[in-house]
Amino acid sequence: MINQQSWQTEEYKGMDVHVTALPHSGTICRWDFTVRVTDPGADSSAASALAAGSGDDDDYATEEAAVQAGFAKGYALVDELKR
């Protein structure tokens, strides 16, 4: 069975931040995330998207915790872009 990614999007400082939580393979009790930053209205799969994995060693106990961490990372990426 293929795991379908479900992206959540929030606007932050004029950019769209897209986050999806990903279960670690072999376990459903640990989660990670992928984050993408795009221009407003662009799809999360846009070629121009700035993408990043979690970039940390944390495993998140719930899907929601991974999504929250993903948005925090996405906001930090936007802050760096907007300097």
VOPA-523280 format. One record per atom (N, C-alpha, C): residue in three letters; atom name; y, z, x. Coordinates in pm, whole numbers. Example, Ala and Ser with C-alpha at 12.3 -4.5 7.8 and 13.67 -1.06 7.14 Angstrom:
<nodes>
["ALA","N",[-569,780,1319]];
["ALA","CA",[-450,780,1230]];
["ALA","C",[-330,780,1320]];
["SER","N",[-225,708,1285]];
["SER","CA",[-106,714,1367]];
["SER","C",[3,787,1290]];
</nodes>
This chain:
<nodes>
["MET","N",[-118,0,84]];
["MET","CA",[0,0,0]];
["MET","C",[125,0,89]];
["ILE","N",[223,-79,52]];
["ILE","CA",[347,-89,128]];
["ILE","C",[445,15,76]];
["ASN","N",[508,86,170]];
["ASN","CA",[608,186,134]];
["ASN","C",[742,117,111]];
["GLN","N",[792,114,-12]];
["GLN","CA",[919,52,-46]];
["GLN","C",[1033,148,-11]];
["GLN","N",[1131,100,66]];
["GLN","CA",[1244,183,102]];
["GLN","C",[1342,190,-15]];
["SER","N",[1393,308,-38]];
["SER","CA",[1492,330,-142]];
["SER","C",[1621,376,-75]];
["TRP","N",[1722,290,-76]];
["TRP","CA",[1849,319,-10]];
["TRP","C",[1944,389,-106]];
["GLN","N",[2014,488,-53]];
["GLN","CA",[2124,553,-125]];
["GLN","C",[2252,519,-51]];
["THR","N",[2359,496,-124]];
["THR","CA",[2485,451,-64]];
["THR","C",[2600,539,-108]];
["GLU","N",[2686,573,-12]];
["GLU","CA",[2811,644,-39]];
["GLU","C",[2923,577,40]];
["GLU","N",[3042,577,-17]];
["GLU","CA",[3159,525,52]];
["GLU","C",[3219,638,134]];
["TYR","N",[3259,606,258]];
["TYR","CA",[3320,706,346]];
["TYR","C",[3424,636,431]];
["LYS","N",[3550,675,415]];
["LYS","CA",[3662,622,494]];
["LYS","C",[3664,469,495]];
["GLY","N",[3639,410,379]];
["GLY","CA",[3648,265,366]];
["GLY","C",[3526,189,411]];
["MET","N",[3418,257,443]];
["MET","CA",[3293,193,483]];
["MET","C",[3182,241,390]];
["ASP","N",[3076,160,376]];
["ASP","CA",[2960,203,300]];
["ASP","C",[2855,259,395]];
["VAL","N",[2805,377,364]];
["VAL","CA",[2700,441,442]];
["VAL","C",[2573,436,357]];
["HIS","N",[2469,371,411]];
["HIS","CA",[2341,356,342]];
["HIS","C",[2238,441,414]];
["VAL","N",[2160,518,340]];
["VAL","CA",[2060,606,399]];
["VAL","C",[1929,592,323]];
["THR","N",[1819,590,396]];
["THR","CA",[1686,596,335]];
["THR","C",[1604,699,411]];
["ALA","N",[1525,774,338]];
["ALA","CA",[1434,872,398]];
["ALA","C",[1299,804,416]];
["LEU","N",[1234,835,527]];
["LEU","CA",[1105,775,560]];
["LEU","C",[1004,885,589]];
["PRO","N",[889,883,522]];
["PRO","CA",[786,982,554]];
["PRO","C",[723,949,689]];
["HIS","N",[695,1051,769]];
["HIS","CA",[624,1029,894]];
["HIS","C",[485,979,861]];
["SER","N",[435,884,936]];
["SER","CA",[302,833,908]];
["SER","C",[198,943,929]];
["GLY","N",[103,948,839]];
["GLY","CA",[-4,1046,849]];
["GLY","C",[25,1177,779]];
["THR","N",[149,1196,734]];
["THR","CA",[183,1320,664]];
["THR","C",[291,1294,561]];
["ILE","N",[283,1362,449]];
["ILE","CA",[387,1349,348]];
["ILE","C",[478,1471,348]];
["CYS","N",[455,1562,442]];
["CYS","CA",[532,1686,446]];
["CYS","C",[648,1682,545]];
["ARG","N",[663,1573,617]];
["ARG","CA",[770,1560,715]];
["ARG","C",[842,1429,694]];
["TRP","N",[973,1433,702]];
["TRP","CA",[1056,1316,675]];
["TRP","C",[1153,1290,789]];
["ASP","N",[1196,1166,802]];
["ASP","CA",[1298,1123,895]];
["ASP","C",[1392,1032,815]];
["PHE","N",[1490,970,880]];
["PHE","CA",[1580,882,806]];
["PHE","C",[1624,766,891]];
["THR","N",[1673,664,823]];
["THR","CA",[1743,553,884]];
["THR","C",[1877,543,814]];
["VAL","N",[1981,514,890]];
["VAL","CA",[2116,501,834]];
["VAL","C",[2174,368,877]];
["ARG","N",[2249,305,786]];
["ARG","CA",[2319,181,816]];
["ARG","C",[2461,193,763]];
["VAL","N",[2555,142,840]];
["VAL","CA",[2696,142,801]];
["VAL","C",[2740,-3,788]];
["THR","N",[2801,-34,674]];
["THR","CA",[2845,-172,648]];
["THR","C",[2988,-173,595]];
["ASP","N",[3044,-294,592]];
["ASP","CA",[3170,-313,522]];
["ASP","C",[3147,-286,374]];
["PRO","N",[3250,-250,301]];
["PRO","CA",[3235,-220,158]];
["PRO","C",[3169,-336,82]];
["GLY","N",[3072,-301,-1]];
["GLY","CA",[3006,-399,-85]];
["GLY","C",[2893,-476,-20]];
["ALA","N",[2876,-464,111]];
["ALA","CA",[2768,-535,179]];
["ALA","C",[2635,-465,154]];
["ASP","N",[2530,-543,151]];
["ASP","CA",[2395,-490,130]];
["ASP","C",[2351,-415,256]];
["SER","N",[2262,-317,238]];
["SER","CA",[2213,-239,352]];
["SER","C",[2137,-324,452]];
["SER","N",[2092,-442,411]];
["SER","CA",[2019,-530,503]];
["SER","C",[2109,-636,566]];
["ALA","N",[2239,-625,550]];
["ALA","CA",[2333,-722,605]];
["ALA","C",[2319,-731,756]];
["ALA","N",[2329,-851,807]];
["ALA","CA",[2314,-874,951]];
["ALA","C",[2421,-800,1031]];
["SER","N",[2535,-775,971]];
["SER","CA",[2644,-709,1042]];
["SER","C",[2636,-557,1035]];
["ALA","N",[2532,-503,973]];
["ALA","CA",[2521,-358,957]];
["ALA","C",[2500,-289,1091]];
["LEU","N",[2568,-176,1108]];
["LEU","CA",[2544,-88,1221]];
["LEU","C",[2430,3,1179]];
["ALA","N",[2318,-1,1251]];
["ALA","CA",[2199,74,1209]];
["ALA","C",[2162,176,1315]];
["ALA","N",[2105,288,1267]];
["ALA","CA",[2059,392,1358]];
["ALA","C",[1944,468,1294]];
["GLY","N",[1851,512,1377]];
["GLY","CA",[1749,606,1332]];
["GLY","C",[1807,745,1339]];
["SER","N",[1724,843,1321]];
["SER","CA",[1774,979,1319]];
["SER","C",[1835,1018,1453]];
["GLY","N",[1776,974,1562]];
["GLY","CA",[1830,1004,1693]];
["GLY","C",[1820,1150,1732]];
["ASP","N",[1741,1224,1659]];
["ASP","CA",[1720,1363,1693]];
["ASP","C",[1570,1393,1689]];
["ASP","N",[1534,1509,1727]];
["ASP","CA",[1392,1547,1728]];
["ASP","C",[1354,1624,1603]];
["ASP","N",[1445,1631,1507]];
["ASP","CA",[1418,1707,1386]];
["ASP","C",[1325,1631,1292]];
["ASP","N",[1238,1705,1229]];
["ASP","CA",[1160,1659,1116]];
["ASP","C",[1212,1736,997]];
["TYR","N",[1228,1669,886]];
["TYR","CA",[1285,1732,768]];
["TYR","C",[1174,1761,668]];
["ALA","N",[1179,1879,608]];
["ALA","CA",[1071,1925,519]];
["ALA","C",[1071,1852,386]];
["THR","N",[1187,1800,345]];
["THR","CA",[1194,1729,218]];
["THR","C",[1267,1596,235]];
["GLU","N",[1242,1509,142]];
["GLU","CA",[1311,1380,140]];
["GLU","C",[1462,1402,128]];
["GLU","N",[1502,1493,41]];
["GLU","CA",[1645,1521,20]];
["GLU","C",[1712,1573,148]];
["ALA","N",[1644,1658,222]];
["ALA","CA",[1700,1709,348]];
["ALA","C",[1721,1595,447]];
["ALA","N",[1628,1501,452]];
["ALA","CA",[1642,1386,542]];
["ALA","C",[1760,1299,499]];
["VAL","N",[1776,1278,369]];
["VAL","CA",[1889,1198,319]];
["VAL","C",[2021,1267,354]];
["GLN","N",[2031,1397,332]];
["GLN","CA",[2154,1471,365]];
["GLN","C",[2187,1457,514]];
["ALA","N",[2086,1470,600]];
["ALA","CA",[2107,1455,745]];
["ALA","C",[2149,1312,778]];
["GLY","N",[2092,1217,706]];
["GLY","CA",[2128,1077,728]];
["GLY","C",[2274,1050,695]];
["PHE","N",[2321,1105,584]];
["PHE","CA",[2462,1085,550]];
["PHE","C",[2553,1153,653]];
["ALA","N",[2515,1269,702]];
["ALA","CA",[2595,1336,806]];
["ALA","C",[2604,1248,930]];
["LYS","N",[2492,1187,970]];
["LYS","CA",[2491,1098,1086]];
["LYS","C",[2576,973,1058]];
["GLY","N",[2563,918,936]];
["GLY","CA",[2642,801,900]];
["GLY","C",[2791,828,902]];
["TYR","N",[2831,944,852]];
["TYR","CA",[2973,981,855]];
["TYR","C",[3023,992,1000]];
["ALA","N",[2940,1047,1087]];
["ALA","CA",[2977,1058,1229]];
["ALA","C",[2993,920,1292]];
["LEU","N",[2906,825,1255]];
["LEU","CA",[2918,688,1306]];
["LEU","C",[3050,625,1259]];
["VAL","N",[3084,644,1132]];
["VAL","CA",[3210,591,1081]];
["VAL","C",[3327,655,1153]];
["ASP","N",[3322,785,1175]];
["ASP","CA",[3430,854,1247]];
["ASP","C",[3449,793,1385]];
["GLU","N",[3341,758,1453]];
["GLU","CA",[3350,696,1586]];
["GLU","C",[3413,556,1575]];
["LEU","N",[3375,482,1471]];
["LEU","CA",[3430,347,1452]];
["LEU","C",[3579,350,1420]];
["LYS","N",[3623,454,1349]];
["LYS","CA",[3760,462,1300]];
["LYS","C",[3855,531,1397]];
["ARG","N",[3811,560,1516]];
["ARG","CA",[3898,626,1616]];
["ARG","C",[4015,541,1651]];
</nodes>
